[in-house]
Amino acid sequence: MNDPDSVGVLISGPAEAELSVVLFRGGWADVDYVASMDDAGALPASDIASAREFGVQLDGWVARVFGQSSSSGEPNL
């Protein structure tokens, strides 16, 4: 039986902006982004205890990288 330790998503946006998120079973994520040629790096992501918390974090990361929320208030998970 397969029992994955992580799941990842890559979100691409305008002007070649990208957000890469790998969520690990242990409650943390590796979050890397490129918003522009002068704005790239990693974002903090730890103590994620539920899908709701992940949705809230994801909204914040999307807003940081793309300047908008990924949903209208409720996580879309």
MIDOSE-1310 file (N, C-alpha, C; in nm, 2 decimals, decimal comma, always signed):
residues 77
mndp	+0,08/-0,12/+0,00/+0,00/+0,00/+0,00/+0,09/+0,12/+0,00; +0,06/+0,22/-0,08/+0,13/+0,35/-0,08/+0,08/+0,44/+0,02; +0,17/+0,50/+0,09/+0,13/+0,60/+0,20/+0,22/+0,72/+0,19; +0,18/+0,81/+0,10/+0,27/+0,93/+0,07/+0,30/+1,01/+0,20
dsvg	+0,42/+1,07/+0,20/+0,47/+1,16/+0,31/+0,44/+1,30/+0,27; +0,42/+1,33/+0,14/+0,40/+1,47/+0,10/+0,31/+1,48/-0,02; +0,27/+1,60/-0,05/+0,19/+1,64/-0,17/+0,24/+1,77/-0,21; +0,26/+1,79/-0,34/+0,31/+1,92/-0,39/+0,22/+1,98/-0,49
vlis	+0,22/+2,12/-0,50/+0,15/+2,19/-0,60/+0,25/+2,30/-0,66; +0,23/+2,33/-0,78/+0,30/+2,44/-0,85/+0,20/+2,53/-0,91; +0,20/+2,66/-0,87/+0,10/+2,76/-0,92/+0,18/+2,86/-1,00; +0,14/+2,87/-1,13/+0,21/+2,97/-1,22/+0,11/+3,08/-1,24
gpae	+0,17/+3,20/-1,26/+0,09/+3,32/-1,28/+0,14/+3,41/-1,38; +0,10/+3,54/-1,38/+0,14/+3,63/-1,48/+0,29/+3,67/-1,46; +0,35/+3,71/-1,57/+0,50/+3,75/-1,57/+0,59/+3,64/-1,52; +0,56/+3,52/-1,54/+0,64/+3,40/-1,50/+0,65/+3,39/-1,35
aels	+0,56/+3,45/-1,27/+0,56/+3,43/-1,13/+0,52/+3,28/-1,10; +0,58/+3,22/-1,00/+0,55/+3,08/-0,96/+0,56/+3,07/-0,80; +0,47/+2,98/-0,76/+0,47/+2,94/-0,62/+0,47/+2,79/-0,61; +0,57/+2,74/-0,54/+0,58/+2,59/-0,53/+0,56/+2,56/-0,38
vvlf	+0,47/+2,47/-0,35/+0,44/+2,43/-0,21/+0,44/+2,27/-0,21; +0,52/+2,22/-0,11/+0,52/+2,08/-0,08/+0,48/+2,07/+0,06; +0,37/+2,01/+0,09/+0,31/+1,99/+0,22/+0,35/+1,85/+0,27; +0,41/+1,85/+0,39/+0,46/+1,72/+0,45/+0,36/+1,67/+0,56
rggw	+0,35/+1,54/+0,57/+0,27/+1,48/+0,67/+0,29/+1,54/+0,81; +0,42/+1,57/+0,84/+0,45/+1,62/+0,98/+0,41/+1,76/+1,01; +0,34/+1,83/+0,92/+0,28/+1,96/+0,95/+0,36/+2,08/+0,91; +0,45/+2,06/+0,82/+0,53/+2,17/+0,77/+0,53/+2,17/+0,62
advd	+0,57/+2,27/+0,55/+0,57/+2,28/+0,41/+0,70/+2,35/+0,36; +0,75/+2,30/+0,24/+0,86/+2,38/+0,18/+0,79/+2,47/+0,08; +0,80/+2,60/+0,09/+0,74/+2,70/+0,01/+0,84/+2,79/-0,06; +0,85/+2,78/-0,19/+0,95/+2,86/-0,27/+0,87/+2,94/-0,37
yvas	+0,92/+3,06/-0,40/+0,84/+3,14/-0,49/+0,94/+3,23/-0,57; +0,89/+3,27/-0,69/+0,95/+3,37/-0,77/+0,84/+3,47/-0,81; +0,84/+3,59/-0,75/+0,74/+3,69/-0,79/+0,78/+3,78/-0,90; +0,92/+3,80/-0,90/+0,98/+3,88/-1,01/+1,13/+3,85/-1,01
mdda	+1,20/+3,91/-1,10/+1,34/+3,88/-1,10/+1,41/+3,93/-0,98; +1,36/+4,03/-0,91/+1,42/+4,08/-0,79/+1,35/+4,03/-0,66; +1,26/+3,95/-0,67/+1,18/+3,90/-0,55/+1,16/+3,75/-0,56; +1,24/+3,67/-0,50/+1,23/+3,53/-0,50/+1,29/+3,48/-0,37
galp	+1,25/+3,36/-0,33/+1,30/+3,30/-0,21/+1,21/+3,19/-0,15; +1,22/+3,17/-0,02/+1,14/+3,08/+0,05/+1,06/+3,15/+0,15; +0,94/+3,09/+0,18/+0,85/+3,15/+0,28/+0,83/+3,05/+0,40; +0,82/+3,11/+0,52/+0,80/+3,02/+0,64/+0,67/+2,94/+0,63
asdi	+0,68/+2,81/+0,68/+0,56/+2,73/+0,68/+0,58/+2,61/+0,78; +0,53/+2,63/+0,90/+0,54/+2,52/+1,00/+0,41/+2,52/+1,08; +0,40/+2,42/+1,16/+0,28/+2,41/+1,25/+0,15/+2,41/+1,18; +0,14/+2,34/+1,07/+0,02/+2,33/+0,99/-0,05/+2,20/+1,04
asar	-0,16/+2,22/+1,12/-0,23/+2,10/+1,18/-0,36/+2,06/+1,12; -0,41/+2,13/+1,01/-0,53/+2,09/+0,95/-0,54/+2,14/+0,81; -0,64/+2,09/+0,73/-0,66/+2,13/+0,60/-0,70/+2,28/+0,60; -0,78/+2,32/+0,70/-0,82/+2,46/+0,71/-0,70/+2,55/+0,73
efgv	-0,61/+2,51/+0,82/-0,49/+2,59/+0,84/-0,40/+2,60/+0,71; -0,39/+2,49/+0,64/-0,32/+2,49/+0,52/-0,38/+2,59/+0,42; -0,52/+2,59/+0,41/-0,59/+2,68/+0,32/-0,56/+2,82/+0,35; -0,56/+2,86/+0,48/-0,53/+2,99/+0,53/-0,39/+3,03/+0,49
qldg	-0,30/+2,94/+0,51/-0,16/+2,97/+0,48/-0,14/+2,99/+0,32; -0,21/+2,90/+0,25/-0,20/+2,90/+0,10/-0,25/+3,04/+0,05; -0,36/+3,08/+0,11/-0,42/+3,22/+0,07/-0,31/+3,33/+0,09; -0,24/+3,32/+0,20/-0,14/+3,42/+0,23/-0,02/+3,41/+0,14
wvar	+0,02/+3,29/+0,11/+0,13/+3,27/+0,01/+0,09/+3,32/-0,13; -0,03/+3,29/-0,17/-0,07/+3,34/-0,30/-0,08/+3,49/-0,31; -0,13/+3,55/-0,20/-0,14/+3,70/-0,19/+0,00/+3,76/-0,20; +0,09/+3,69/-0,13/+0,23/+3,74/-0,13/+0,30/+3,74/-0,26
vfgq	+0,28/+3,63/-0,34/+0,34/+3,61/-0,46/+0,27/+3,68/-0,58; +0,14/+3,66/-0,58/+0,06/+3,71/-0,69/-0,03/+3,83/-0,67; -0,03/+3,88/-0,54/-0,11/+3,99/-0,50/-0,26/+3,97/-0,50; -0,30/+3,85/-0,47/-0,44/+3,82/-0,46/-0,46/+3,69/-0,38
ssss	-0,59/+3,67/-0,33/-0,62/+3,55/-0,26/-0,65/+3,44/-0,36; -0,63/+3,31/-0,31/-0,67/+3,20/-0,40/-0,81/+3,16/-0,38; -0,88/+3,22/-0,29/-1,03/+3,19/-0,27/-1,09/+3,31/-0,21; -1,22/+3,30/-0,19/-1,30/+3,41/-0,14/-1,32/+3,40/+0,01
gepn	-1,23/+3,34/+0,08/-1,24/+3,33/+0,23/-1,23/+3,19/+0,28; -1,29/+3,10/+0,21/-1,29/+2,96/+0,26/-1,18/+2,88/+0,18; -1,10/+2,80/+0,24/-1,01/+2,72/+0,17/-1,08/+2,63/+0,07; -1,03/+2,61/-0,04/-1,08/+2,53/-0,15/-1,01/+2,39/-0,15
l	-1,03/+2,31/-0,04/-0,95/+2,19/-0,03/-1,05/+2,07/-0,03
